[in-house]
């Protein structure tokens, strides 16, 4: 036995097991991380039941249970299992100021799931967990009591939802476009004034008249809006919390009313799906901690698209030249080292470059040349989606070059020679034979570049990302694409909501969801790239004659 | 010449700390700048000197015209001066001196700032008060960068290199084709995600389970050893059925199990090792304070980020060792381990070295993880339990607020240049080593 053991040690097999542990730990870390994000991210959409806890002192706590733990340092020799406590999401931020409450196990008298408990999803102050006491139309009582109130509330919600849509439309689209027009006209006047070619006074007066007309239209819209708002606030519902505290809420503030405790599993599943959709498609509320992430998704996608448009010609042409045209020598080797080097430069350095070069140098010059009437407010001389995209294009150029070169190298020489032998020129060979065959390689590079760009945050922080963009970079007002606008980004959203928000604990689910969305995009893109690359390798593996 | 108060207990006393160049004639006038720590002196021969107190530099010497200066004063914005000569004439100067406070010495070496007890390295670019002197010592930031990188390397290097050795040498090719992309997916994960998890999930978890973590560093390797020995004791029939590369899958439950046990025993371990409270213990025994977002958290998170980089480059280097050399070594009777240590590692070592350098370069420039998982406090302390601020995080935090063209803006650009130069150097060397290695192998 002992000799066997010695032999085993001498064989070094122990160390091999040590090496195997390296792989195991790495795998565990990858899958653990993915699992953590998936569980936390997907869990948020589930509407869990509302519990009502009765405490020893006669108080009631109502809310969703959100985990339990052993109270730290409660383990004593006499009580080795320690004392437990549950965490309850009590909501009602306007009443309590806190989102969560710890309830010690030994304080609990009873715990029930009352079917009449109502969850109100609200536009402000987060969720409310309470019971309906009465529903009012102005001052008149519409329905009294929980059951009657619940039945009366449902049609009101449909009306207010339609009203809300109308109000948003007027605010965003109609008043927004009037404001934009006024601003445009004002800038025109300013441009006339700046222009020393003595503008005709009549044209300026004409413009002033236009502004006045627009302002009266604006007034009309505001009165219309006021009327709608009054209608919006007409209905209200009186809620009463578990301890009898009352709170009157305008129905317009309510997005959705649910009674999770009497919902079937199927119903909950449906609510789950609608929750997922609403997060993906709606705008953030409550300082980004609630609502949706649509503007961030839109900003990310748009930035990646602009970046792709910028990076493809650069990267592919550079790779074509390096691989097909340039004389392979010291110079090309130097360029290759430089390209590889560029890939290793920290992203924040690219951000600093983007800030100094694109924003202050190029953007500042553009402003003085083309938008002097807007100064000192910068147009392109400040961060914006165009500059962010161009900065990321610089960052991802090496990825595209390396991948394209790899794709070109994989095209068998016989293809080229055959084409040239048949009388095609070099350019024809390139366009009709080499590039089509290398397309998977080029696409791989492109996809990898997109994945890299989608996840990069540090350079964006310097070149135009913001926590809340008032409007998307694409909208209905001329010239439709606003490259100078600041934008929202999934990655920055994670940083901002998770670390800059006043209520980090309540914001956590939002961060996990954003993370889940971002990680799915990135991992999906990477998988596509891997599959494409393998396909490319297989395609040409057997074709060497 | 100028003296300043220094604090000794509660009594403040004047002390001599800066020397300035002497005038050729007696100094007759002196005027401080209202804007910064600069001041101006004039002498009996009419010479005017502009000095900066903190950096102890004489910035400007104006030759006089033999008219003694009676009195002089700086303009409020420190962009001009007025002097009254003995003859009664008034001389005005326009001074253009946008960045008087920065010299190489103030950026990189010890500086004795006003109100401090001694010379120190300080980065403090802004404050709430108006009469505040910006302190641009880059050394704490460079120190933070190195500290973060070092801890990350401590986590990443063993994992990545061991994993690369195993994957390239002992794993079945089919399995390798699956494992390699999986680990490389790690490299694609946006670092903002790692940073967020490190800051909001890992940091509080680590704070709670720190004693268990200590236990794990000892117990997990031991359990791996035990598993290896147990495996050897199994009947040879079973051992032979093991496909190469399955060891790592056998170890996964072992590692999870051991870690689980450690976590379960967190509290007993804490009371056994550290009395009742480990934070107290460290504070009283070693004088260390435990911050929730600390170097340990960054070490794990950034280690996670650079594992795939080191792994994939060194795996490539190891796989490229010509197969017939390995076959020859095995045929001559060397064991797998001997072949690995005496042949493969030796010939692939430049490649592994370059992998380490590239990983190092990546960790140095990493921004989001350190931004989110450290407290971003610019202090110089090697302790595992407190935060730091890196050059990159510092740029990300401060440059959006830095006025274009100001001293802070330029200092941050200098920080970016430093980062660039450093990574450029590292990457170039690593790339050259790799290219040389490639030509060497192509001879076989």
Interface residues (C-beta under 8 A of the other chain):
Chain A: X4 X5 X8 X11 X12 X13 X14 X15 X16 X17 X18 X19 X20 X21 X22 X23 X24 X25 X26 X27 X28 X29 X30 X33 X36 X37 X72 X73 X75 X82 X333 X337 X340 X341 X344 X345 X346 X347 X348 X349 X351 X352 X353 X355 X356 X360 X451 X452 X454 X455 X456 X457 X458 X461 X462 X491 X492 X494 X495 X498 X499 X504 X508 X511 X515 X518 X519 X522 X523 X526 X530
Chain B: X158 X159 X160 X161 X162 X163 X164 X165 X166 X167 X169 X170 X171 X179 X181 X182 X183 X185 X186 X188 X189 X190 X191 X192 X193 X195 X196 X197 X199 X200 X201 X208 X221 X224 X225 X227 X228 X229 X231 X232 X247 X248 X249 X250 X251 X252 X255 X256 X267 X276 X277 X304 X307 X311 X335 X336 X337 X338 X340 X341 X358 X361 X362 X364 X365 X366 X367 X368 X371 X372 X392 X395 X396 X399 X400 X404 X412 X413 X416 X419 X420 X423 X424 X426 X427 X428 X431 X432 X435
